[in-house]
């Protein structure tokens, strides 16, 4: 255990969670414990603990005599969870506005917005910039949730992210106009919170998350595999099959 009380298993669970939410481990993919242990530089014991934690959180499914697989969700389930996430994140904006966000938090949002501006300065989202964009997007949403200072709200939002395709790691990276619209929302939300207008920020956030959900579920309904590639967009998944075993 380290000085902050975190164990090696906690770190492994965090790393594995990110691999699932970012699409590096695909829905229905088999989890090979030996390969993951080597990759993460871990012994089998903390890895088993991490896998059990993620199974308890609903990200993995254990199959007798076969081990763990990444959980799959229906399109209907994904749409339903997006509805919940849109309400929760809108409420986070509402509360953050009511509490009058600290100058430090407002400056943090402005910095993240400028980071997004820099990434999109070329008029496109270059695939090599996708990790940086994803990081900016996650931190923007997390900053607002933390500003609400409501641990229950934070926990419930985290639970919605246990449905991987609902996670704020998922980005429609292949359509610049949609990316630009999304980032315009970031600008407007940050501006409303700086002005103390939590209600307006909430309305924009609700539409922001709802639009992403509508877009994703529409594409998943038409062609699940293509939609996965378009939203995850990670080079390591470009040629993989979600029904094949992952490492």
Secondary structure, 3 states (H helix, E strand, C coil): CCCCCCCHHHHHHHHHHHHHHCCCCCCCCEECHHHHHHHHCCCHHHHHHHHHHHHHCCCEEEECCCEEEECCCCHHHHHHHHHHHHHHHHHHHHHHHHCCCCHHHHHHHHHHHHHHHHHCCCCCCCHHHHHHHHHHHHHHHHHHHHHCCCHHHHHHHHHHCCCHHHCCCCCCCCCHHHHHHHHHHHHHHHHHHHCCCHHHHHHHHHHHHHHHHHHHHHHHHHCHHHHHHHHHCCHHHCCCCCCCCEC
